[in-house]
Amino acid sequence: MIKKLIPFLLISFIFFSCGDKKKNEVKQVKREVVKPPVEIKDTVVPPPPPPEPEVVTPPENKFFLIAGSFSSQQNAETFKNELIQQGYDSEVIVRKTGKNQDFYKVSYKGFYDKDEAFNALAMERKQPNNEDVWLLIKK
């Protein structure tokens, strides 16, 4: 009887194990992931720094209206300071070579443009007490 029962159990086991696979399958549920909203805080973004100002170097003056010429550096400096107090852009010019290198020239206006310098010279010479103004050209 046991011998007859073994085949029966074996067939029953196979029958029930091969049954509907859907019963044994685990249903996979797709879940939607909901992210919490991002909280935006009130933050102040500093403005970008202003661009660096472009430094423009004016061209060097080559033409100078000369108000006086001195053999003494001290006298030239004193006259230059008087002109500065009067509002002029005065400087002492010394030449290391050439004619009149022993003299200290005191300018009161400088120009880069040749035409502008000659026009200013003509206008200055028309002023009273400025007939002796002359133009120095640096090379």
MODELLER restraints for C-alpha pairs under 7 A, 6 or more apart:
rsr = mdl.restraints
at = mdl.atoms
rsr.add(forms.Gaussian(group=physical.xy_distance, feature=features.Distance(at['CA:59:A'], at['CA:112:A']), mean=6.69, stdev=0.5))
rsr.add(forms.Gaussian(group=physical.xy_distance, feature=features.Distance(at['CA:60:A'], at['CA:112:A']), mean=6.41, stdev=0.5))
rsr.add(forms.Gaussian(group=physical.xy_distance, feature=features.Distance(at['CA:61:A'], at['CA:110:A']), mean=5.65, stdev=0.5))
rsr.add(forms.Gaussian(group=physical.xy_distance, feature=features.Distance(at['CA:61:A'], at['CA:111:A']), mean=4.92, stdev=0.5))
rsr.add(forms.Gaussian(group=physical.xy_distance, feature=features.Distance(at['CA:61:A'], at['CA:112:A']), mean=4.32, stdev=0.5))
rsr.add(forms.Gaussian(group=physical.xy_distance, feature=features.Distance(at['CA:62:A'], at['CA:111:A']), mean=6.14, stdev=0.5))
rsr.add(forms.Gaussian(group=physical.xy_distance, feature=features.Distance(at['CA:62:A'], at['CA:112:A']), mean=5.28, stdev=0.5))
rsr.add(forms.Gaussian(group=physical.xy_distance, feature=features.Distance(at['CA:62:A'], at['CA:137:A']), mean=5.77, stdev=0.5))
rsr.add(forms.Gaussian(group=physical.xy_distance, feature=features.Distance(at['CA:62:A'], at['CA:138:A']), mean=4.99, stdev=0.5))
rsr.add(forms.Gaussian(group=physical.xy_distance, feature=features.Distance(at['CA:63:A'], at['CA:110:A']), mean=5.65, stdev=0.5))
rsr.add(forms.Gaussian(group=physical.xy_distance, feature=features.Distance(at['CA:63:A'], at['CA:111:A']), mean=5.00, stdev=0.5))
rsr.add(forms.Gaussian(group=physical.xy_distance, feature=features.Distance(at['CA:63:A'], at['CA:112:A']), mean=6.19, stdev=0.5))
rsr.add(forms.Gaussian(group=physical.xy_distance, feature=features.Distance(at['CA:63:A'], at['CA:114:A']), mean=6.86, stdev=0.5))
rsr.add(forms.Gaussian(group=physical.xy_distance, feature=features.Distance(at['CA:63:A'], at['CA:117:A']), mean=6.23, stdev=0.5))
rsr.add(forms.Gaussian(group=physical.xy_distance, feature=features.Distance(at['CA:63:A'], at['CA:135:A']), mean=6.64, stdev=0.5))
rsr.add(forms.Gaussian(group=physical.xy_distance, feature=features.Distance(at['CA:63:A'], at['CA:136:A']), mean=5.73, stdev=0.5))
rsr.add(forms.Gaussian(group=physical.xy_distance, feature=features.Distance(at['CA:63:A'], at['CA:137:A']), mean=4.70, stdev=0.5))
rsr.add(forms.Gaussian(group=physical.xy_distance, feature=features.Distance(at['CA:63:A'], at['CA:138:A']), mean=6.36, stdev=0.5))
rsr.add(forms.Gaussian(group=physical.xy_distance, feature=features.Distance(at['CA:64:A'], at['CA:107:A']), mean=5.93, stdev=0.5))
rsr.add(forms.Gaussian(group=physical.xy_distance, feature=features.Distance(at['CA:64:A'], at['CA:109:A']), mean=5.74, stdev=0.5))
rsr.add(forms.Gaussian(group=physical.xy_distance, feature=features.Distance(at['CA:64:A'], at['CA:110:A']), mean=4.41, stdev=0.5))
rsr.add(forms.Gaussian(group=physical.xy_distance, feature=features.Distance(at['CA:64:A'], at['CA:111:A']), mean=6.24, stdev=0.5))
rsr.add(forms.Gaussian(group=physical.xy_distance, feature=features.Distance(at['CA:64:A'], at['CA:135:A']), mean=5.52, stdev=0.5))
rsr.add(forms.Gaussian(group=physical.xy_distance, feature=features.Distance(at['CA:64:A'], at['CA:136:A']), mean=5.08, stdev=0.5))
rsr.add(forms.Gaussian(group=physical.xy_distance, feature=features.Distance(at['CA:64:A'], at['CA:137:A']), mean=6.53, stdev=0.5))
rsr.add(forms.Gaussian(group=physical.xy_distance, feature=features.Distance(at['CA:65:A'], at['CA:107:A']), mean=5.41, stdev=0.5))
rsr.add(forms.Gaussian(group=physical.xy_distance, feature=features.Distance(at['CA:65:A'], at['CA:108:A']), mean=6.06, stdev=0.5))
rsr.add(forms.Gaussian(group=physical.xy_distance, feature=features.Distance(at['CA:65:A'], at['CA:109:A']), mean=5.36, stdev=0.5))
rsr.add(forms.Gaussian(group=physical.xy_distance, feature=features.Distance(at['CA:65:A'], at['CA:110:A']), mean=6.45, stdev=0.5))
rsr.add(forms.Gaussian(group=physical.xy_distance, feature=features.Distance(at['CA:65:A'], at['CA:121:A']), mean=6.81, stdev=0.5))
rsr.add(forms.Gaussian(group=physical.xy_distance, feature=features.Distance(at['CA:65:A'], at['CA:133:A']), mean=6.54, stdev=0.5))
rsr.add(forms.Gaussian(group=physical.xy_distance, feature=features.Distance(at['CA:65:A'], at['CA:134:A']), mean=5.76, stdev=0.5))
rsr.add(forms.Gaussian(group=physical.xy_distance, feature=features.Distance(at['CA:65:A'], at['CA:135:A']), mean=4.77, stdev=0.5))
rsr.add(forms.Gaussian(group=physical.xy_distance, feature=features.Distance(at['CA:65:A'], at['CA:136:A']), mean=6.44, stdev=0.5))
rsr.add(forms.Gaussian(group=physical.xy_distance, feature=features.Distance(at['CA:66:A'], at['CA:105:A']), mean=6.54, stdev=0.5))
rsr.add(forms.Gaussian(group=physical.xy_distance, feature=features.Distance(at['CA:66:A'], at['CA:106:A']), mean=5.64, stdev=0.5))
rsr.add(forms.Gaussian(group=physical.xy_distance, feature=features.Distance(at['CA:66:A'], at['CA:107:A']), mean=4.25, stdev=0.5))
rsr.add(forms.Gaussian(group=physical.xy_distance, feature=features.Distance(at['CA:66:A'], at['CA:108:A']), mean=6.44, stdev=0.5))
rsr.add(forms.Gaussian(group=physical.xy_distance, feature=features.Distance(at['CA:66:A'], at['CA:133:A']), mean=5.71, stdev=0.5))
rsr.add(forms.Gaussian(group=physical.xy_distance, feature=features.Distance(at['CA:66:A'], at['CA:134:A']), mean=5.37, stdev=0.5))
rsr.add(forms.Gaussian(group=physical.xy_distance, feature=features.Distance(at['CA:66:A'], at['CA:135:A']), mean=5.97, stdev=0.5))
rsr.add(forms.Gaussian(group=physical.xy_distance, feature=features.Distance(at['CA:66:A'], at['CA:136:A']), mean=6.68, stdev=0.5))
rsr.add(forms.Gaussian(group=physical.xy_distance, feature=features.Distance(at['CA:67:A'], at['CA:106:A']), mean=5.90, stdev=0.5))
rsr.add(forms.Gaussian(group=physical.xy_distance, feature=features.Distance(at['CA:67:A'], at['CA:107:A']), mean=5.75, stdev=0.5))
rsr.add(forms.Gaussian(group=physical.xy_distance, feature=features.Distance(at['CA:67:A'], at['CA:108:A']), mean=6.61, stdev=0.5))
rsr.add(forms.Gaussian(group=physical.xy_distance, feature=features.Distance(at['CA:67:A'], at['CA:133:A']), mean=5.40, stdev=0.5))
rsr.add(forms.Gaussian(group=physical.xy_distance, feature=features.Distance(at['CA:68:A'], at['CA:105:A']), mean=5.94, stdev=0.5))
rsr.add(forms.Gaussian(group=physical.xy_distance, feature=features.Distance(at['CA:68:A'], at['CA:106:A']), mean=5.34, stdev=0.5))
rsr.add(forms.Gaussian(group=physical.xy_distance, feature=features.Distance(at['CA:69:A'], at['CA:103:A']), mean=6.13, stdev=0.5))
rsr.add(forms.Gaussian(group=physical.xy_distance, feature=features.Distance(at['CA:69:A'], at['CA:104:A']), mean=5.49, stdev=0.5))
rsr.add(forms.Gaussian(group=physical.xy_distance, feature=features.Distance(at['CA:69:A'], at['CA:105:A']), mean=4.29, stdev=0.5))
rsr.add(forms.Gaussian(group=physical.xy_distance, feature=features.Distance(at['CA:69:A'], at['CA:106:A']), mean=6.09, stdev=0.5))
rsr.add(forms.Gaussian(group=physical.xy_distance, feature=features.Distance(at['CA:70:A'], at['CA:76:A']), mean=5.72, stdev=0.5))
rsr.add(forms.Gaussian(group=physical.xy_distance, feature=features.Distance(at['CA:70:A'], at['CA:103:A']), mean=5.37, stdev=0.5))
rsr.add(forms.Gaussian(group=physical.xy_distance, feature=features.Distance(at['CA:70:A'], at['CA:104:A']), mean=5.05, stdev=0.5))
rsr.add(forms.Gaussian(group=physical.xy_distance, feature=features.Distance(at['CA:70:A'], at['CA:105:A']), mean=6.40, stdev=0.5))
rsr.add(forms.Gaussian(group=physical.xy_distance, feature=features.Distance(at['CA:71:A'], at['CA:102:A']), mean=6.37, stdev=0.5))
rsr.add(forms.Gaussian(group=physical.xy_distance, feature=features.Distance(at['CA:71:A'], at['CA:103:A']), mean=4.70, stdev=0.5))
rsr.add(forms.Gaussian(group=physical.xy_distance, feature=features.Distance(at['CA:71:A'], at['CA:104:A']), mean=6.09, stdev=0.5))
rsr.add(forms.Gaussian(group=physical.xy_distance, feature=features.Distance(at['CA:73:A'], at['CA:104:A']), mean=6.12, stdev=0.5))
rsr.add(forms.Gaussian(group=physical.xy_distance, feature=features.Distance(at['CA:76:A'], at['CA:92:A']), mean=6.69, stdev=0.5))
rsr.add(forms.Gaussian(group=physical.xy_distance, feature=features.Distance(at['CA:76:A'], at['CA:104:A']), mean=6.11, stdev=0.5))
rsr.add(forms.Gaussian(group=physical.xy_distance, feature=features.Distance(at['CA:76:A'], at['CA:106:A']), mean=6.28, stdev=0.5))
rsr.add(forms.Gaussian(group=physical.xy_distance, feature=features.Distance(at['CA:77:A'], at['CA:92:A']), mean=6.91, stdev=0.5))
rsr.add(forms.Gaussian(group=physical.xy_distance, feature=features.Distance(at['CA:80:A'], at['CA:90:A']), mean=5.66, stdev=0.5))
rsr.add(forms.Gaussian(group=physical.xy_distance, feature=features.Distance(at['CA:80:A'], at['CA:91:A']), mean=6.08, stdev=0.5))
rsr.add(forms.Gaussian(group=physical.xy_distance, feature=features.Distance(at['CA:80:A'], at['CA:92:A']), mean=6.77, stdev=0.5))
rsr.add(forms.Gaussian(group=physical.xy_distance, feature=features.Distance(at['CA:80:A'], at['CA:106:A']), mean=6.12, stdev=0.5))
rsr.add(forms.Gaussian(group=physical.xy_distance, feature=features.Distance(at['CA:83:A'], at['CA:90:A']), mean=6.19, stdev=0.5))
rsr.add(forms.Gaussian(group=physical.xy_distance, feature=features.Distance(at['CA:83:A'], at['CA:108:A']), mean=6.96, stdev=0.5))
rsr.add(forms.Gaussian(group=physical.xy_distance, feature=features.Distance(at['CA:84:A'], at['CA:90:A']), mean=5.82, stdev=0.5))
rsr.add(forms.Gaussian(group=physical.xy_distance, feature=features.Distance(at['CA:88:A'], at['CA:108:A']), mean=5.58, stdev=0.5))
rsr.add(forms.Gaussian(group=physical.xy_distance, feature=features.Distance(at['CA:89:A'], at['CA:108:A']), mean=5.46, stdev=0.5))
rsr.add(forms.Gaussian(group=physical.xy_distance, feature=features.Distance(at['CA:89:A'], at['CA:109:A']), mean=6.07, stdev=0.5))
rsr.add(forms.Gaussian(group=physical.xy_distance, feature=features.Distance(at['CA:90:A'], at['CA:106:A']), mean=6.80, stdev=0.5))
rsr.add(forms.Gaussian(group=physical.xy_distance, feature=features.Distance(at['CA:90:A'], at['CA:107:A']), mean=5.32, stdev=0.5))
rsr.add(forms.Gaussian(group=physical.xy_distance, feature=features.Distance(at['CA:90:A'], at['CA:108:A']), mean=4.21, stdev=0.5))
rsr.add(forms.Gaussian(group=physical.xy_distance, feature=features.Distance(at['CA:90:A'], at['CA:109:A']), mean=6.64, stdev=0.5))
rsr.add(forms.Gaussian(group=physical.xy_distance, feature=features.Distance(at['CA:91:A'], at['CA:106:A']), mean=5.76, stdev=0.5))
rsr.add(forms.Gaussian(group=physical.xy_distance, feature=features.Distance(at['CA:91:A'], at['CA:107:A']), mean=5.50, stdev=0.5))
rsr.add(forms.Gaussian(group=physical.xy_distance, feature=features.Distance(at['CA:91:A'], at['CA:108:A']), mean=6.78, stdev=0.5))
rsr.add(forms.Gaussian(group=physical.xy_distance, feature=features.Distance(at['CA:92:A'], at['CA:104:A']), mean=6.28, stdev=0.5))
rsr.add(forms.Gaussian(group=physical.xy_distance, feature=features.Distance(at['CA:92:A'], at['CA:105:A']), mean=5.57, stdev=0.5))
rsr.add(forms.Gaussian(group=physical.xy_distance, feature=features.Distance(at['CA:92:A'], at['CA:106:A']), mean=4.59, stdev=0.5))
rsr.add(forms.Gaussian(group=physical.xy_distance, feature=features.Distance(at['CA:92:A'], at['CA:107:A']), mean=6.40, stdev=0.5))
rsr.add(forms.Gaussian(group=physical.xy_distance, feature=features.Distance(at['CA:93:A'], at['CA:104:A']), mean=5.94, stdev=0.5))
rsr.add(forms.Gaussian(group=physical.xy_distance, feature=features.Distance(at['CA:93:A'], at['CA:105:A']), mean=5.07, stdev=0.5))
rsr.add(forms.Gaussian(group=physical.xy_distance, feature=features.Distance(at['CA:93:A'], at['CA:106:A']), mean=6.24, stdev=0.5))
rsr.add(forms.Gaussian(group=physical.xy_distance, feature=features.Distance(at['CA:94:A'], at['CA:101:A']), mean=6.82, stdev=0.5))
rsr.add(forms.Gaussian(group=physical.xy_distance, feature=features.Distance(at['CA:94:A'], at['CA:103:A']), mean=6.91, stdev=0.5))
rsr.add(forms.Gaussian(group=physical.xy_distance, feature=features.Distance(at['CA:94:A'], at['CA:104:A']), mean=5.32, stdev=0.5))
rsr.add(forms.Gaussian(group=physical.xy_distance, feature=features.Distance(at['CA:94:A'], at['CA:105:A']), mean=6.49, stdev=0.5))
rsr.add(forms.Gaussian(group=physical.xy_distance, feature=features.Distance(at['CA:95:A'], at['CA:101:A']), mean=4.94, stdev=0.5))
rsr.add(forms.Gaussian(group=physical.xy_distance, feature=features.Distance(at['CA:111:A'], at['CA:117:A']), mean=5.66, stdev=0.5))
rsr.add(forms.Gaussian(group=physical.xy_distance, feature=features.Distance(at['CA:121:A'], at['CA:135:A']), mean=6.93, stdev=0.5))
rsr.add(forms.Gaussian(group=physical.xy_distance, feature=features.Distance(at['CA:124:A'], at['CA:130:A']), mean=6.10, stdev=0.5))
rsr.add(forms.Gaussian(group=physical.xy_distance, feature=features.Distance(at['CA:125:A'], at['CA:131:A']), mean=4.59, stdev=0.5))
rsr.add(forms.Gaussian(group=physical.xy_distance, feature=features.Distance(at['CA:125:A'], at['CA:133:A']), mean=6.44, stdev=0.5))
